Amino acid sequence: MKKTTAALVLPFALLAGAAMANDVIEVGVRPLYLVDRMEDGPLKDKLTACMGQPVHRTQFSIGHRGAQMQFPEHSAEANIAAARQGAGVLECDVTFTKDKTLVCRHAQNDLHTTTNILATPLAETCVTPFTPASGDQPATAECRTSELTVDEFKSLTPKMDAADKTATNVADYMNATAGWRTDLYAVEPTTIMTHAESIALFKSLGAKFTPELKSASVDMPFDGMTQADYAQKLIDEYKTAGIPGSDVFAQSFNLDDILYWIANEPEYGANAVYLVEWEDGVFDEQDPSTWNEDFADLKAKGVNYLAPSMNMLVTADGDKIAASEYAKAAKAAGLKLITWSLERSGPLSAPGGGGWYYLSTNDIIHSDGQMYELVDVLAQDVGVVGIFSDWPATVSYYASCMGLN
């Protein structure tokens, strides 16, 4: 097959839109909608006073799979929207196809919920074909990128990530977008991307890069490709594109991947981000005996960035959100902190507060007006250097108002 550069295979209109996104930052009405719902006080006064001021692109604002609260995740359009909202860092979750091309998907086995594969002839490649719900048995399906060539993958259309497990047919199974999201920007087909294409797009947007090496659903080695080969391939695509290590924040939940990059690609390893998350039923943000991470040991091994889920970094102090002991200990060890993911929980006024992402504070969460209280604690008290968000405008507005880079 004739080799083409990644930039040339994205539609011209998208590249033109990317160039415009590099110049114009618009955050829309949502930030001030959230401010309006805040309790009166100095933080609300400060954020209100910034109304109408220019919003700048900031590395503090990280697009979580693009602006995927309303756009199909990992699509080119979702990332252009995130850049237009001021995100200075954009994410491609990285997995691989049958012919070992790196592509942007949150999981190797999520095509049945994030694309239209079940409505195409490629449904026959799914490792678990669609089975309708019956009685107490939910509908099931599992479709993997590792069953497709890159050309087959590129033929798919992204959709909002959702599935109706009560469905008895494919159409209903695919039509399950949460009520607080929208299909408005998924009616016309959006653009699925390889990892190399994402590099070209993000560069044109003036953003930096935070690829996440995803765990494989298949056994490794895969067709001769070891885990180390997989980790190296990710870095090689940035080197081929001429992207310096200082602009790349490669992520993984697998500490061995982080240590591989530190040892074998030190320019890129210096910015490698070790992802960790709340362990249900075990973790307590205030009790060191429940923590899996040895912060001093991580730092000694060359890890500079730790990215815990938001619930690990904050706690409830009376009726206020406060920095957790976990956050204080990690920061004291010299680790730079990034967190995830704001705007992923739906309305905070729903029963149970914000759900999983607010596990350590759910008892005091009752309104979307508390979202900027959380962001402010993460920024000022925890001292995070970046926040992943499904709607980057929220973080970009705060960062610009507070003078964060």
N, C-alpha and C positions, 0 to 999 in steps of 0.2 A: 504494500500500500504506500502511495506517495506520502512522504513526510511533509506536514504543514506546521507552521508555528501556531501555538495555542491562541494567540490574539486574533488570528485570521478566521478561526472557526466560529467565533461568537458573532451574532448578527451585527451588521454595521450600525444599525439604529441603537443597539445597546451600548456600543463603544462610544457613539456620539453622546448618548445620555450620560455615560460615565464621565466624559470630559466635562459636561455641564455640572454634574454632581460635585466635581472637584472645586467648583467656583461658588456654588450657592448652597448655603445651609439654611434649612427651614425646619422648625420643630413643631409647627402646627399648634393646635389648641390644647392638646392633652397636658403638657406641663402645668399650665395655669388652671386647668380643670382640677388637677391634683392639689395645687396650691390653694385654690378656693375652698377645699374641703379640710384644710389644716386647722388645728386649733390656733387661736390668736397667740402671737408671741414673736420673739426676735427672728426666728428662722423664717416664719411666714412673712414678716415684714421685709426681710432681706430678699427673699425670692420674688416677692411682689414688686419690689423696687427695681428689679432687673427686667421687668416687662418692657418689651420694645427695644431692648439693647441687642446688639449683634451677638449671635451665637457662633463660636468658632469650632473648628474641628479639633478634637481632643483625644489623646490616647487613653484618657480616663474612661471614655465611653467606648465599649467594645460591642460590636454587633454579634449577638448570639445566633449563629446560623443566618445572619442577615437581620432584617426587620421582620421576623417570622411570626410576630403576633398577628399580622394581617396578610403577609405574603407567604407563599409556599417556601418552606425552609430550603436553604442552600441553592436557591435559584439565583440567576444573575440579577433578576429584578429585585429580589429581597435584599441583595447586597447593595445595589444602587440606591434603594430606598434608605438603607442604613447609613450610607455615606452622605446622602442628602440631609439626614438628621444629625450629622456631625460626628458619627463614629470614626475614630481615628485608627481603629484596629478592627479587622474583619476576620471571620472564622470560616475555614473549611474543615469539617470533620472528614477524615481521610480513611477510606477503605479501598478495596481493589476488586477488579472484575476477573472473569475467567481467564483473560489473556494478560492479567497482572498489570493493568493500567490503573493508576490511582485516580479515584473519583471522590466527589463530595457527597457524602451521605452520613446521617447521624449514626447509623448502624449498618453493618453489612447485610442484615436480614430485615430491613424495614420497607422494602419496595412496595409491599402490599398496603401499607398505610400512607406512604408519602408520594406515590406515583399512581398512574393509571394502569399499571401492568395487568391487573386482573381483568381489565376490559379489553385487552389486546391478545393477539396470538401468543405472545411471550408468557402468558399465564401458564402455558404447558411446561415452562422451565421451573416453576415454583416447587420447592422441596416439599411443601405441604399445600396441595391444591385447595382452593376455596371449598369449604364445607359449610353449608347453611346451619343456622341455629336450629336445634330440635329439642323440645322439652327443656330439660335443665342444662343441656349442652350448648355452650356458646358457639357462634360461628368462628371458624379458624381459617388461617392461611399463613404461609411464610414464604417470602420470595427474596432471594439473595442476589446481590451484585455478582457474586462469585460464580453464578450459573449463567451469566451473560457475557458476551464479548463487549468491548467498549462501544462498538457501533450499535449493538442492540440496546445497550444502556442509554446511549444518546438519543435513541428513537422514542424514549419514554417522555411523558409529560408530568412534571411535578404537580402535586396538589397539596392542600392543607393536610397536615398530619393528623389523621383521625380514622377510626373504624367503629362501626356499629356492630357490636358482638351479638346483638339480638336479631340481626338481619337474616332473611331467608333467601336473599339473592344478592348478586355482586353489586348492582347499582345502589341498593340501600346500604350495603356494607361500606361502600366508599363515601357515601353522602352522610357524614357524621361530624362536621365541623362544629366545635363548641359555640354556644350562643354568644359568648363574649368575644369571639373572633369573627372572621368574615370570609366569605368566598368571593368578595367583590373583585379582588385582584388576582383571582385564579380562574375566572371565567374564560379569558383568553389565555392560550397556552403560555406558560413561562418556560424559562430556559434552564435545562439541567446542565451541570458542568463537570468536567474533569478537574482534577487538582491543578494541572498545568494551566487550564483555562482560568481558574480562579486566581492564580498568581498574576496572569496578564490583566485580568479585570481589576483586581485590587490595586495593582500598581497604577493603572490608569486613573483610579479613583483617588490617588494620593494617600492611600491608607497603608498601614503596616499589617502584618500577617500573623495569625495565630492558628496554625493547623493543629488538629488533634488526631493523633494516631489511634485509631479505634481498634478494640480487640476483635479478632477475627471470629466469625461463626464457624469456620471450617478449621480442621486440624492444621497446625503448623508443624513442619514446613508444608507449604502449599505448592505443588508442582515444582519442587526444588527451592522455593523461596522461603528462607528462614525468617524468624522474627527480626533478626539483626539486618537481613537484607531489606526487609520491609521498612524498618526505621531509617536505613541508609537511603533508600529510594526516595523517601519523603524529602530529606535534606538535599539530595542530588538535584531535585527539580528546582529548588531555589538557586542552587549554584549555577545550573544551566541557564536560568533566567537572569543571572547577574544580580540577585538580591543578596545584600550583605547580611551576615548573622545578626547584626544589631537591629535589623528591621523584622526579624522573625522570632516569634515566641512559640516554639513548638511545644505541644502539650501531650501528656499521656497520664492515665490512671495507673500505668504499669511502671513502677520505679525503675525496672531494668532498662526500659526504653530511655528514660531520662539519663541514667548512668552511662548507657551506650553513647548517647550524644555528647555527654561531657567528656568521655574518654576518647572518642573517635572523631568528633567534629566540635572541638572546643569553642570555636567562634560562635557556633549556633548553640552549643550546650550551655554557654554562659547565660542564655536567656530562656533555657528550657523550663517549662512550667509543670510542676508535679501536682496533679489533680487528686483531691481527696474528697470524700463525702460522708455525711452523717450515716452512721450505722444504726439502723432501727433496733430498738430494744437493748442497745449496748452503750452507745455514746452519750455522754453528759458533758456539755460544753463547760461546766464548772468543776468537773472531777477529773484530775489528771490520770487517775488509775484506769479510766475508760478510754484513753486516747491511744491510737495505734502509732502515732508519729513520734519519733525521737528527734526533736527539732535540732538539737546540737549536732547529732550524728548526720542528719541530712545536710546541714551547713558544712560540716567537715568533709563530706563527700562531694562538695561542689555544687549542691543545689542552692540556687539563689531565689527562685520563685516558688511559692506554695499557693495553690488555689483551692481552698476549702469552699464547700457550699455555704450559702449565706447563713443558714441556721447554726453553723458551727462557730461563727464569729461574733454573734450577738446573744444576749440573754435578757430576761425581764428583770428589771430592778424596780420593784413596786409597779407603778403603771407606766414606767418609762423603758425605752429600749436602751441597752448599754452594751459596751464591749464585753465579750466573754473572757474568762480566764484563759481559755484556749487561744484566743486571739492575742492576748497580752503576752503569753509565753512564746508563741511563734514569733511575734515581733521582737521580743527581747533577745531571741536567738539570732537575730540579724536577717531573718527571712523577709523578702518582699511579698506582700499579700495581694492576690487578685481574688475576686469572688464571683459567684454565679448563682442563679440567674434572676434578675429583676424582671418584673412584668410577665412572669410565667404562671402565675397562680390564679388568674382571673380576679374578679372584684374581691377586695379584702373584706367587704362587709358580708360576704357569704358565710354560712355556718362553718365553724372551724377555722375562722380567720383566713390566713393565706395558705393553709394546707402544709404540705411537706416542706416547702422552702422557709416556712415560718415556725417550724416545730418548737424552737426554743422560746418563742414569743407569742404563740397563738392565743394564749389566754388573755393577752392585752391588745390583740389586733381586732379592730372593729370597723375600720374605714379606710378607703383609698387615701384619705388625707394623711395617713401615717406613713405613706410610702417615702416621702421626702424626709421624715424623721429617721427612717432606716438608712437612707442614703447618706444623711448627714452624720450619723453615728459611724457608719462604715468609713466615710472619708476622714472625719475629724478625730474620732476617738480610736477606732481600729487602725486607721492609717493605710487603707488599701490604696494601691496605685492604679487599679482599674476595676470596673464593674461590667460584667456581661449583662446585656439586657435584650429581651425580645422586642423592645421598642426603644431604640437608642436615644430618641429625642428626649426622653425623661432624664436620662443621665447627662446628656450633652447640655441641656438647659442648666442643670445644677452646676456642672463643672465650669461652664462659661461664667455663670453668675459669681462663683466663688474663686475664679481666677486659676483654676486647675489646668495643667497642660495635658 
